[in-house]
């Protein structure tokens, strides 16, 4: 059986995860394509990696969410990041390993990782 302190720690961790998925009008949005094609290509671990990395860094104003088909199935897993006042950036063929760099450089530093974007697919 868990102690009250352990349960409180679990609650706080889960509360942060839920807060990461709640919307705010002026928040940065990280949208992961989770249609059948995206899931088959590995989108669920990518979604989980974004949620965990945003929570780990305690980033406020960043909404991590999912959507259905984005329409470019050949590039799955697809992640779209929209920052207020900026153009949407579409990352393709994402992996959980790429997430930390995208969070560090794009969400924290404000500079998209262009080599992972749709314009640079090989």
C-alpha positions in Angstrom: 0.0 0.0 0.0 1.2 3.5 -0.9 1.8 6.2 1.7 -0.1 9.5 1.5 3.1 11.2 0.4 3.5 8.8 -2.5 -0.1 9.2 -3.5 0.2 13.0 -3.4 3.3 12.8 -5.6 1.4 10.6 -8.1 -1.5 13.0 -8.1 0.7 16.0 -8.7 2.5 14.3 -11.6 -0.8 13.3 -13.2 -2.3 16.8 -12.6 0.7 18.3 -14.6 0.1 15.8 -17.4 -3.6 16.7 -17.5 -2.8 20.5 -17.4 -0.5 19.9 -20.4 -3.5 18.8 -22.4 -5.9 21.6 -21.4 -6.5 24.4 -23.9 -5.7 28.1 -23.5 -6.4 30.6 -26.1 -2.8 32.1 -26.2 -0.9 28.8 -25.7 1.5 27.2 -28.0 -0.2 24.1 -29.5 1.6 20.8 -30.2 -0.8 18.6 -32.2 0.1 15.0 -33.0 -1.8 13.2 -35.8 -3.4 10.1 -34.2 -5.4 8.6 -37.0 -5.0 4.9 -37.7 -2.0 5.7 -40.0 -0.3 7.8 -37.4 -0.8 5.3 -34.7 0.5 2.5 -36.9 3.6 4.7 -37.7 4.4 5.3 -34.0 2.5 8.5 -33.1 1.5 7.3 -29.6 5.0 7.2 -28.3 5.7 10.6 -29.9 2.6 12.0 -28.2 3.7 10.5 -24.8 7.3 11.9 -25.3 6.0 15.4 -26.0 3.7 15.3 -22.9 6.5 14.0 -20.7 9.1 16.4 -22.0 6.8 19.5 -21.6 5.9 18.3 -18.1 9.5 17.6 -17.2 10.6 21.0 -18.3 7.6 22.5 -16.5 6.7 24.5 -19.6 3.6 26.7 -19.1 1.4 27.8 -22.0 2.1 24.7 -24.1 -0.8 22.5 -25.0 0.0 19.0 -26.2 -3.0 17.4 -27.9 -4.0 15.0 -30.6 -6.1 15.1 -33.7 -7.3 12.7 -36.4 -5.9 12.5 -39.9 -3.7 15.5 -40.9 -3.8 14.3 -44.5 -0.2 13.5 -45.3 -0.1 9.8 -44.3 3.2 9.1 -46.1 5.0 11.4 -43.6 3.6 10.0 -40.4 4.1 10.4 -37.5 3.2 14.1 -38.1 3.3 16.9 -35.4 2.1 20.4 -36.0 3.4 23.2 -33.7 1.6 26.5 -33.7 3.0 29.4 -31.6 0.9 32.5 -31.2 1.7 35.1 -33.9 3.8 32.6 -35.9 3.2 30.3 -38.8 2.5 26.6 -38.1 5.5 24.3 -38.4 4.9 20.7 -39.5 7.3 18.1 -38.3 7.2 14.8 -40.2 8.5 11.3 -39.6 8.8 12.1 -35.9 10.2 9.8 -33.3 10.3 9.9 -29.5 14.1 10.5 -29.8 13.6 13.7 -31.9 11.1 15.2 -29.3 13.7 16.5 -26.8 15.5 18.5 -29.5 12.2 19.9 -30.8 11.1 20.9 -27.3 14.5 22.4 -26.5 15.1 24.3 -29.8 11.6 25.1 -30.9 9.3 25.4 -27.8 12.0 26.8 -25.5 14.4 28.5 -27.9 11.9 29.6 -30.5 13.8 28.2 -33.5 12.2 25.4 -35.5 14.3 22.3 -36.2 14.1 22.7 -40.0 15.7 19.3 -40.7 12.7 17.6 -39.3 10.1 19.7 -41.1 8.0 18.8 -44.2 10.1 21.0 -46.5 13.2 18.9 -45.8 11.9 15.3 -46.1 14.1 12.9 -48.0 
